[in-house]
């Protein structure tokens, strides 16, 4: 996409330049992975205490960093530093990140948010939440085509350590933002793949049900929260006339801006979502996690 945009721009100025770029240039695909929580007033104050000056544009992040770059260059490969992985194709790396890191993040965010837990590491202090994440990874891992350089078991261990970092203070409500834009790649795609292969979706469907429960705008204590999502109003309208868990699931399955056609008519997905949504609405997220490991 970037190459096409650059060529189109160049062609508007000089057709020969566009031809030269197409012939001589290279546009390697890339992917970056680093957790960057939103900066808070407390973060700014803590840094000011350390530095003696206030930096209102500070960014807090984790020690881990990864930059994956496609091995396609128009000249000698640059001498990249630590944290850079050069690979034949970026897509398998991105898929692993979306379905393992980001998929787990979404499940943690909605279940933790419903349970009134503010940060990722606090959610994972619950043994049942850790078991849920491991099960979600077990499910998602079967849908991956990892490159030879990616040790998925080691990646999972590193992910759990990153999630456990207590100084990062990654807020569940930050991760819960824009769920309609995130769920198709993170959760719905691996669900579709597993169902097509006749495999179960216990953990993945619980994560999606927690997202659906989040749309009600109240957590398990009854406290109101803002559903921060570009489709929040449209989703609210779609769910407005639904009076039962079954009706809410039917309404969201018909919401094609999020749910793909292959899942919209899938009875197994409908039944799994209805099962977990019923429990979440009746008993709450903590009870759902206890039932999950039981």
N, C-alpha and C positions, 0 to 999 in steps of 0.2 A: 504494500500500500504506500509506504514512504517513497519507494522508487518511482512508482507511477505519479505520485504528486510532484516529485522533483522534476521528472521528465516533462510533465505537463507545464510546469512553471517555466522550465528552461526553453521549451518549444515556443512559448509566447514571446520570448525575447530573441531567440536565435535557434533555428531548426538544426543548424550544424552543431551547435553546442549540445542540444538534446541528443543528437546521434552519437556524439563523442562520449557523453556520460553513459549512455546505454551500452556502448562498446567497451569503454575503459573503466567504468566505475564499478563499485561493489557496495551492496547494501545488506550487510549481514544482520540477521535477526538477533535480538538480544532479550534477556530476561534478567530482572534484578529481584533479589529476595532479601529484605531486611525489615523487621518490624519497627514501625515509627509511630508511637502513640501520639495523639494530639497533645500539644503543649498546654499546660494548665498554669494558672497564676502561682500555684505552689511550686511548680518546676522553676519558673522565672525567679521567684524569691529565693529558692534553695541555691540556684546558681549564683545569684547576686551575693549571697553570703560567702560563697567560696571565692569569687573573683574580685569582689569589692566594687563591681560595676554592674549595672542592670542591662541585660541583653534581652529585649522584648521579642527578638526574632530567633531566639534559641530553638534548637531542635534536639530532642532527646531520642536516643535509639539504643538498640541492643548491641553487644559486642559482635555477634554473628553478622557476616555479610557474604553475599554471593552474587556474582555477575556472570551469567552464562552468555557466551558469544558464539554465534555460528562461525565455523571455520571457512569463511569465504571472503577473501581479500583481493584487492586489485594489485597488490604488491607484496613485499615481505610482511609476514605476520608481525604486528607490533609486539614489543616485549612487555606484556601485561604483568602486573604485580600480583600479590597475594589476594586470594578470594575470587580470582577469575578462572572460570572453567570454559575452555574452548572445546566445542563439540560439533559433531557432524550435523545435528539438527536440534533446534531449540524446543520444538513443540513437545517432545516427550518430557523434558524438564519442566516446562510450564504446566503440563497436565498433572505431573506429580505434585507440584506446588499448589495448584488450585484444589486438587482433590484430597490431599493430605493436610497440608498446613491450613489453607483457607477453608476447606470443608469442616475441619475440626474447629477452627476458630468460630465459624458460624454456629455450629451446634453448641459450643461453649457459651457464646454470646447470648443466644436466645434462652437456653435453659438457665444459665446463670442470671440473666436479667430478670426472668420470671421469678426466680428464687430470691431476688433482692440481693444478689451478690455483685459487687462493683467491679472486681478485677479478675482477669483470667487466672492468675496464680491462686486466688482464693477459691475459685470454682474447683480447681484441680486439687485443692486440699481435701476435697471429698473423695473417698476411695471409689464410690460408685460412679463419680464423674470421670475419674481416670479410667475405670473399666469401660465406660461408654466410649471414650475417645479411642482406646485401643481397639474396641470392636468396630468402630466406624472406620478406622484405618484398615483393619482386616478386610472389611467389605470393599472399601475404595481401592485397595492395593490390587485386587484381582482385575480391575478395569484398566490398569496401567500397562504401558509398553516401555519400561524403563531402559534408558541407554546403558551400555556396558559400564560406563564410568559411575553410574549412580547405584550405591549400595543402599537399597530401600530400608533395610533393617537399621543400619547406622543412621540414616536420615530420620527415621522415626524416633530413635533414641535422642538425637540432637533436638528434634522438635519438642519433645516432652521437656527437655532441659530448658529450652528457650521459653516455653510456656510457663515453667516453674519460676522464672526469674522474678523475685519479689520487688526488685528495684525498678523494673520496667513499668509496672502499674498500668498495664494496658486495660482500658476500661471496656467492659462488656457492651455498654451502650454505644461506644464509638464503633465497635465492630458490627453492631446490629444495624447501623445506618445502611440505607440503600440496598436492602435485602433483595428486592425484586430484580436488581441488576446483577446480583452475585449468585443467587441460588441456582440459576440454570447451569452455570459452569461447575460450581462447587459440589452440588448435591444432586440435582436432577439428572445431569448427564450420567454419572456413575449408577444412579438408580435404574435408568433406562437400560444401560449396558448389562447390569446384573439380572434384571428381569428377563431380558432377551436370552440370557444364558441359563435361565431357570434357577437363579440363585436368590437367596433371601436378602431382605433390605431392612432388617430390624433397626439397626442403629441409624442408617441414613434416613429412614422414614420418621424416626423420632425427632431428628434434627429439623426436618421440614415441618413436622407438626408443631414444633416449638416456635418456628417462624410464623406459622399461621395463627397460633395462639397469641403471639406478640402483637398481631394486628388489632387485637381488641383494645389496646391502649391502656391496659391495667395489668400490674404484676400480681403475684399470688397473695400479696398482702392487701390488695385492693387499691394500691397507690397508682395514680395516673402517670403515664409517660407519653411523650410525643413519639409517634411513629415517623421517624425521619427518613423519608423515602420519596423519590420523585413520583411514584405511582400510588402514594398513600391514599389520596382522595379517591382515585379510581378503584382501588382495592376495597376501600370502605363502602363505596357505592355497591360494588359487586356482592359484598357480604351483608348489606343492610337488611335485607328481608329474610336472611337465614336465621332460623330460630333454634336449630339443633346442630350438634356436631356433624351429623350426616349431611345436613343441608349446607353447612359452611364448607365442608370438603367438596361437595358437588359444585358449589359456586366457584371455589378457587380452581378446581380442575377445568372449569370452563373459561377461566381467565387466561386467554392464549398469549397475552403479553408476557407471561411468566412460564406457564406450563406448556411443554411441547405436545403436539397432537398424539404422539406415541404413548404418552402417559395420561392424557386427558380421558381416554376411554379404557384405561387399564384397571380391571377389577382388583387385581392384587395390590396395586398402589392405592387405590381408593380405600380398600379395606384396612390396609396398614395405617394410612393417615387417619382414618376414622377411629381406629382403636386407640392410637396414641393421643389424638386430640381429645377424645372423651375422657381419658385419664388426666390429661393436663388440666382440662377445664374443671373436672370434679375434684381432683386431689392435689394438683400442683406439680411443679417441676421436680422437687425433691422426691416426692412419692413416685413419680414416673421413673426417676433414675434408680430408686430402690427396687422397683418392680422390674426394671430392665435387667439388673444383675441377678435378680431372683430367678 
